[in-house]
Amino acid sequence: MQFVRDLREHCRKIGQFPASYPQREKLGAGIRAMVHRRYLLFYREINAQVRIERIVHGARRLEDLGLL
């Protein structure tokens, strides 16, 4: 699937340049976000490693997911 390949490529970019994407401090300490098509990838860098915390469709209300 092309979507999955593209998603993996975006995750690799996050791993290479984690500070390149905006912080979303309202969602938690160190949380950053990247957009992939209609999805938001939330991640944080911990001890020089990147952890993808959540992938959410952009139409979802973050409040309803308990993220805000």
PyMOL commands that set and color helices and strands:
alter all, ss='L'
color gray80, all
select helices_A, chain A and resi 2-16+18-20+25-27
alter helices_A, ss='H'
color red, helices_A
select strands_A, chain A and resi 32-36+39-46+49-57
alter strands_A, ss='S'
color yellow, strands_A
deselect
rebuild
show_as cartoon
